[in-house]
Amino acid sequence: MPSLDPAVAEIRRAVRAALAEMTDAAVVGLSGGADSLALTAALAFEAPKAGISVAAVIVDHGLQPGSAEAAERAAAQASALGLEAEVVRVRVASSGDGPEAAARDARRAALREAVRRRGARSVLLAHTLDDQAETVLLGLARGSGGRSIAGMRRDFPPFHRPFLDLTRAQTEQACHAQGIEFWTDPHNADPRFLRPRVRRRVLPVLEEELGPGVAATLARTADQLREDMEALDRLADAAYLEVEVSGVERERAVVLSVPELTRTETALRRRVLRTAALDAGAIDAELFRVHVLALDELVTAWRGQVMVQLPGHVEATRSGDTLRIGRRPVAG
């Protein structure tokens, strides 16, 4: 009996561990690339033994010639592996965060809808250790703070990423070992996009100059930092309850106690202010550190500032010992 290819064995082990946490039907996001096909093949092998029904959902963004054919080919591959498959076509709206973010948002929305429609609870995604390393580098370059440098979460329901400890090379080897032909998305090599430049130019230079293993080190850093971030977030949630003023008429505004805020550690206070702004309706993708620092100045360095304007038609005003964050009136 021939021995199982090591890459296939590692991928199946990761999938078994993910399925052990599930009790219901699941969806796998399939693009036709090596990562998602390796995941789909492993699910086709492991899911029946775990008693879990899995369907493959292929999202066609329609952003390049031949995308429809590539999507149908991926669906046929999933069917050949024994999974039900469907192609979902989406329209990618323009986004201030760029085309990659807009495509990601459209894809996630389509996968969430597929989960709802199928009565499932989980979506498995095939992001790898290499993807995680790229995400950490992008976060560092943008100066986005710990939340961004902590990289992609392993689990954020309904999404689950069982491959964050596996490399892209392993998924490609697993496909070769099983005779699975995978598609290479031209966008993944297009230098117009930031992530492909990190993948093909930046990481190879780091590996050459700093030695092998840079991607694994970056991914490990993300894991360690995420543990810290989650602990700080829990502390900030508790602090939020302490500083929020109850029993006042708000009309969807958030009212916070300035004296309580000033007694809160800086890192926690700024997390509380950011969360309060989001709760009041500020736009997450447009709420930057400069906004949070301006809110913090209303607490710690108030010199009579009238207000701080936040994205999403939200404003913060201080009156004595209270800070109010809420929608600003729309004229007319």
N, C-alpha and C positions, 0 to 999 in steps of 0.2 A: 504494500500500500504506500503510495507516494506521500512524502511528508508535506504538511501544509506550509505554504509560503509564509515566512515570518511577518510580512506586512499584512497579509490577510488575517493571520492569527491575532495580531495586535488590534486591528480594526474591529474584528468580531468581538474581542474582549471588551473594547470600549462601548460597543453597541449593547452587549449583554448587560453591562453595568447601568447604562441609561434606561434600558427596558425594565430593569428590576425596580425602578422607581415609578413605573407607570402601571396603570390598571385598566386603561381605556384605549379606544382607538386613537391612532396618531396619524400625522401627515409628515411626509418628508419633502423638503424643498429641493427640487431637482433642476439643475441647469443644463446637465449634459457634460459638464466638466469632470475631471478626474475625481475631485473631492466629493462632489455630490453623488456621482455614480458609485464610488467605493462605499459610501454610506448606504445608498439604496440597495446595493448588492448584499451588504452585511445585514440589513434589515430584512430583506427577502429570505435570508437564511435563518436568522435568529428570532424574528418576531413570531412566526407560527409556533415555535417551541415555547415561547413566553405567553402564548394565548392572546396576542395583541394583533389587531388588524391594522395594517398600514397602507395608506394610499400615497402615491407620488403626485405632487402638484408642480407643474412646470409653468412658470410665469414668463410670458413673452412680453417684453417691454416695447417691442417694435422699434427699437432705436437704431437698427442697422439692417442692411439688406441680408436676406436669408435667415432672419431670426425665426420666422414662422416655421421654416423647414427644419431648423435646428431644434426647435421646441417639439415638433412632431416626432423627430428622430429620437429624442430623449424619452418621450412618452412610449414609443415603441420598445425601447430598451427596457424600460421599467416593466412593461407588460410581458416581455420575454423572460424577465426575472421572476414573474409570478405576481406582480403587484398591480392593483388597479391604478390607472393613471389618467390624469386630465390636464389639458392645457388651458390656462387662464390668460387672456390677453388684457393688458392694462394700458392706460394712457398715462404717460409720465408728465406731470405738470412742471412748469418752470419753478425753480426754487432759488432763493437767495443763497442757499448753502451749496449750490452747484448741481450738475447733472447726476453725479454719483449718489448724492444724498437723496435727490428726488426719486431716482430709480429705486433706491433702498426703501424709501417710504412707501412707494407704490407697491413694491413686492411684499413688504410686511403686511400692508392692508389686505392684499389679495390672499395671503396665507392665513391671516386671522379670519377672513370671511370663509375660507375653505374649511377651517376647523369648526366654525359655527355651523356651517351648512351640513357637515358630515357628523356632527355630534361628537367630535373628538375633543381632546383637551390639550394635546401636545403637538408642537411642530419641531421636528429635528432639522438642524442646520449643520452644514459641513465645514464651518470655518475651522481652520487648522492653527497650529502653533505659529506658522509663518504669517498667517493673517493677523494673529494677535501681535506679533512683533512689529508688523507694519503699522498697526493701529497705535501702538505705544509711541513709535517714532513720530507719527503724525501728530499725536497729542503733544509731544515735547516741542515740535516745531511750531505749533500754534499757541503754545503757552497757555493751554486750556486748564491747567491745574490738575490736581490729583485725580479727580473724577475721570478725566479723559486719559491720563497716563495709566490708570488702572485697567484700561482696555475693555475688551468685550466680556460681558458676564457669561458665565457658564449656563446659568439658568435664570430666565426672566419670563415666567409663564405668559403665554403658552410656549415660548421658544426655549429650546435646549440645544447646547452645543457639546456633543460628546467627543469631538476631535481636537480640542484645544491642547492636548498633550501629544498629538500626532503631527507629523510633518507632511508637507505637500508631496515630498518625494515618496513617502510611504503610501499615500493614496494612489499615486501614479503607478508605483510598483504593484500594488494590489490589483489595479485594473489590468496591467500587463499579465500578471500571473493568472488571472481568471479569463483572459481573452476578451476583455471589455474595451472597445474602442471609445475613447473620450474626445469630446470637442474642446478646442482651445479658443476661447472667446477673444476676438481681435482687440476688444477694448482693454483686455488685460495686458496688452503690449503697447497700447497707444500712449505715446509720451505727452499727449495733450492732457491726460488725466494724472492727478497727483499720485494716487496709490501705485499705478504701474511704474512711475519714476522711482518711487521708494523701493519697489520690489526689484527692479532691474538695474538701478544705478546706485542707490544709497546703501542698501544692505550688502551687496557684494563688496563695495569699498570698505565697509566696516569689517566684514569678515576677513578681507585681505590684510587690512592694517592692524586690526586688533586680535585676529586669530579666529579660528572656527568656534562656533557655539554662541555667536552674538544673538541670533534669533531666539535660542532657548533661554539665554540670560534675560533678554527683554521680556519674554513671556513669563518667566519666573518672577521678575520684578512686578509685573502686572498682578500676578496672583497675590503677592505679599502686600502690595499697596491696596488691593481691593479689600483684603481683610481689615486693614486699618480704616479705609473709607467707610466700610459698613459699620464698624464699631463707632466711628464718629457720627455717622448718620443716626444711629440709634440714640446716642447721647443728645444729639441735636433735636430729635423728635421729642425726647423727654423735656428738654429745655424749652421747646416751643410751647408745650402745655403750661409751663411755669410762667412764661412772659405774656401769654395771650390774655387780654382783658375780657372777662365774661360779663354777660348781663347788660350789654350795650346794644343799641340799635345800629346795625351796620349797613344794611342794604348791600350785601355781598362784599363788604370791605373787611379787612383784617385790622384789628386794633391791638397794639402791643404796648406793654408797660415799659417806658424808658428806664426808670430806676432798676427794674429787673434785668433789662437788657445790659445795662452797664455793669451789672454784677456777674455777667456771663462771660466765660472765656472767649477770647477773640475768635478763634476758629469755630466755636459752636455758635456764637452770636451771628457771624456772617452766614453760616448755614441756615440759621433760623430766619434771617432776613430774606435770603434767597427763596426759601420755601414759602414764606409769607407772601412774597411778590407773586410767585406762581399760583398760590391759592387765590390771590386776588384777581388773577386773569392775565398776568404778564406772559408773554410768549417765550417759551423755554429756549428755543433755538436762537433768539435774539437778545436774551438776558445775559449780559456779559459781566465780567468782574468789575468793570468801571461803574456799572449800575449798582452792584452790591456795595462797592466802596462808598458811593455817594449816599446810599441808604445808611451805611455805618456812620458817616459823618453827621447825619441828622441825630444820631444817638450820642456819639462821643465828642463831636466837635461842632455842636450847633451854635451858629452865630446869627440866628434869625433867618436862615434860609427859608424861603417861602415853600418850596416843594422840590421834589425830584421826580422827573418824568421817566416813565418806564415803557418799554415796548408793549403794545397791546392796548393802548389808550388807558394806561394805569398810571396813577400818580401817588406819591407818598408825601404826606404833610405832617408836621409835628405841631402839637398844641400843648404846651406845658409838659406834662409828664406822660403824654400818650403819643404814639406814632400810628397814624392811620394810613393804610395802603388799600386803594380801591380804584374802581373805574372812574375816570374823570368825565364830567358831563359832556355830552355831544351837543354842539351848538345847532340851533335850528330845530 
